[in-house]
Amino acid sequence: MSDEVVTNRAVTYVNNTTPATITFSKLDLKTCYKDSELVIEVHAAALNPIDFITHQLCSSYIFGKYPKTYSRDYSGVVVKVGKHVDNSWKVGDKVNGMYKHIYGERGSLSHYLILDPAKNAPITHMVEVPKDENDPYDDFVYAAAWPLTFGTAYSVLHNYKKDWGPDSKVLVIGASTAVSYAFVHIAKNYFHIGTVAGICSKNSIERNKKLGYDYLVPYDEGTIVDNVKKLKESELKNEKFDFIFDSVGNHDLFPVMDQMLRPKADNSFYVTIAGNEKANYKHISWVSFVSLGSVLTALNPFKGFNWRFAAPEPSNNFIEVGNEMIKNGTYKPPIDSVYEFDQFQDAINRLKSNKAKGKVVIKMK
Ligand SMILES: NC(=O)c1ccc[n+]([C@@H]2O[C@H](COP(=O)([O-])OP(=O)(O)OC[C@H]3O[C@@H](n4cnc5c(N)ncnc54)[C@H](OP(=O)(O)O)[C@@H]3O)[C@@H](O)[C@H]2O)c1
């Protein structure tokens, strides 16, 4: 047996009737990768709702009986480099990225991640996060915490409306989410958008004011429609929004969209990353994602507004923008909590509580 055999521990499941569990496999570090691949020893991985959503939607009949590994975001150290890999990747490099997969045998909640850096973008060299002396987290924790959420927020702002400026007005439904945290920082510090208003729980208004929102209204006191109408009248000279971003899954504004969003002809957009219904994390079903109402909203060519469903797109180079903003101090990945690998179930439960303020990160070492 080779002297480089290691035990790879990963969090996996087979289908929605099997729990997430730690599984063990032997990995020969001399032979486990192709010439085009890197082996990364993962130091930290971050959870995203997609991780437990895909688990709960996984039927063995459709998706097979092999173990599927949790998570997408990671940070770690390169331990092996295939001979055809671009020479920008070297043994010892500290890297982070988003390993994109659906029901992959490989995922980032694993002590070793093998990937082809030319195909599995985004991957980047880690940058140092500016920290004060009392900062409780190391760079691996921060590096794992941002690619997916930052990439989603950047893609929403970059890929649709192209004429941002100080007069632009944006409304964020779900101002407290990790994606919206990135969104408001990118909106204000990178695209220099003049007005960003947000909707969150009344208890989160004080917290979110510090993130850069110009105005915040609650979703759990009065109605969203009334609260946004009042905000428009009192603070925005009754002007409509150029862009509405939904990061929770909501359709409250649909019946009054003509009063909220500027006309299509003005290049206005309504972009969701979570569909039009808030998913119940305790009971996730396909129906909440592909309800008749959502399908009609997506397909109806006569709807009066530009509706889009967005996802992170590595081709727009969001990873470089993220690195730049982290280095210049205009974005610091928000951390809700950090768990040891063996406590992965507590970490999943924390994210499922739907109360996390920032990323839930799992340390592998
Ligand atoms: N399409 C994509 O590619 C993509 C990518 C990333 C994420 N997503 C989706 O985007 C959503 C957000 O993800 P995330 O990781 O940023 O979430 P997250 O950080 O886990 O969001 C947690 C926050 O949601 C807020 N919240 C809970 N219920 C709410 C409600 N009914 N209305 C408004 N806010 C509510 C809570 O703050 P309050 O105190 O304000 O309630 C809580 O702090 C998820 O549905 C996720 O699946 C999609």
The ligand as an SDF file (V2000), in Angstrom:
LIG
                    3D

 48 52  0  0  0  0  0  0  0  0999 V2000
  -30.6540   31.0820   -6.6810 N   0  0  0  0  0  0  0  0  0  0  0  0
  -29.4840   30.8980   -6.0940 C   0  0  0  0  0  0  0  0  0  0  0  0
  -28.4810   30.6020   -6.7400 O   0  0  0  0  0  0  0  0  0  0  0  0
  -29.3560   31.1000   -4.6100 C   0  0  0  0  0  0  0  0  0  0  0  0
  -28.0990   31.3430   -4.0390 C   0  0  0  0  0  0  0  0  0  0  0  0
  -28.0160   31.5870   -2.6710 C   0  0  0  0  0  0  0  0  0  0  0  0
  -29.1710   31.5550   -1.8880 C   0  0  0  0  0  0  0  0  0  0  0  0
  -30.3590   31.2810   -2.4810 N   0  0  0  0  0  0  0  0  0  0  0  0
  -31.5960   31.2800   -1.6860 C   0  0  0  0  0  0  0  0  0  0  0  0
  -31.7140   32.5890   -1.1380 O   0  0  0  0  0  0  0  0  0  0  0  0
  -32.3030   32.5430    0.1360 C   0  0  0  0  0  0  0  0  0  0  0  0
  -31.3980   33.2620    1.1300 C   0  0  0  0  0  0  0  0  0  0  0  0
  -30.2110   32.5050    1.3460 O   0  0  0  0  0  0  0  0  0  0  0  0
  -29.1950   32.9520    2.4900 P   0  0  0  0  0  0  0  0  0  0  0  0
  -28.1780   31.9020    2.6490 O   0  0  0  0  0  0  0  0  0  0  0  0
  -28.7310   34.3360    2.2370 O   0  0  0  0  0  0  0  0  0  0  0  0
  -30.2050   32.9620    3.7340 O   0  0  0  0  0  0  0  0  0  0  0  0
  -29.9000   33.1090    5.2800 P   0  0  0  0  0  0  0  0  0  0  0  0
  -28.7190   33.9830    5.5090 O   0  0  0  0  0  0  0  0  0  0  0  0
  -29.8990   31.7680    5.9180 O   0  0  0  0  0  0  0  0  0  0  0  0
  -31.2410   33.8980    5.7310 O   0  0  0  0  0  0  0  0  0  0  0  0
  -31.5570   33.9430    7.0860 C   0  0  0  0  0  0  0  0  0  0  0  0
  -32.3280   35.2270    7.3450 C   0  0  0  0  0  0  0  0  0  0  0  0
  -33.5800   35.1890    6.6500 O   0  0  0  0  0  0  0  0  0  0  0  0
  -34.4440   36.1290    7.2930 C   0  0  0  0  0  0  0  0  0  0  0  0
  -35.8270   35.6850    7.1190 N   0  0  0  0  0  0  0  0  0  0  0  0
  -36.4130   34.5800    7.6180 C   0  0  0  0  0  0  0  0  0  0  0  0
  -37.7060   34.5220    7.2380 N   0  0  0  0  0  0  0  0  0  0  0  0
  -37.9490   35.6410    6.4990 C   0  0  0  0  0  0  0  0  0  0  0  0
  -39.1090   36.1610    5.8370 C   0  0  0  0  0  0  0  0  0  0  0  0
  -40.2830   35.5200    5.8420 N   0  0  0  0  0  0  0  0  0  0  0  0
  -38.9890   37.3260    5.1560 N   0  0  0  0  0  0  0  0  0  0  0  0
  -37.8040   37.9980    5.1270 C   0  0  0  0  0  0  0  0  0  0  0  0
  -36.6790   37.5610    5.7430 N   0  0  0  0  0  0  0  0  0  0  0  0
  -36.7590   36.3900    6.4150 C   0  0  0  0  0  0  0  0  0  0  0  0
  -34.0270   36.1180    8.7720 C   0  0  0  0  0  0  0  0  0  0  0  0
  -33.8740   37.4880    9.1890 O   0  0  0  0  0  0  0  0  0  0  0  0
  -35.0810   38.3540    9.8050 P   0  0  0  0  0  0  0  0  0  0  0  0
  -34.6430   38.6560   11.2110 O   0  0  0  0  0  0  0  0  0  0  0  0
  -35.1710   39.5680    8.9540 O   0  0  0  0  0  0  0  0  0  0  0  0
  -36.3100   37.4910    9.7530 O   0  0  0  0  0  0  0  0  0  0  0  0
  -32.6830   35.3780    8.8050 C   0  0  0  0  0  0  0  0  0  0  0  0
  -31.6590   36.0560    9.4950 O   0  0  0  0  0  0  0  0  0  0  0  0
  -32.5350   31.0560    0.4380 C   0  0  0  0  0  0  0  0  0  0  0  0
  -33.8470   30.7480    0.0550 O   0  0  0  0  0  0  0  0  0  0  0  0
  -31.5590   30.3560   -0.4840 C   0  0  0  0  0  0  0  0  0  0  0  0
  -31.9700   29.0450   -0.8190 O   0  0  0  0  0  0  0  0  0  0  0  0
  -30.4940   31.0560   -3.8190 C   0  0  0  0  0  0  0  0  0  0  0  0
  1  2  1  0
  2  3  2  0
  2  4  1  0
  4  5  1  0
  4 48  2  0
  5  6  2  0
  6  7  1  0
  7  8  2  0
  8  9  1  0
  8 48  1  0
  9 10  1  0
  9 46  1  0
 10 11  1  0
 11 12  1  0
 11 44  1  0
 12 13  1  0
 13 14  1  0
 14 15  2  0
 14 16  1  0
 14 17  1  0
 17 18  1  0
 18 19  2  0
 18 20  1  0
 18 21  1  0
 21 22  1  0
 22 23  1  0
 23 24  1  0
 23 42  1  0
 24 25  1  0
 25 26  1  0
 25 36  1  0
 26 27  1  0
 26 35  1  0
 27 28  2  0
 28 29  1  0
 29 30  1  0
 29 35  2  0
 30 31  1  0
 30 32  2  0
 32 33  1  0
 33 34  2  0
 34 35  1  0
 36 37  1  0
 36 42  1  0
 37 38  1  0
 38 39  2  0
 38 40  1  0
 38 41  1  0
 42 43  1  0
 44 45  1  0
 44 46  1  0
 46 47  1  0
M  CHG  2   8   1  16  -1
M  END
$$$$
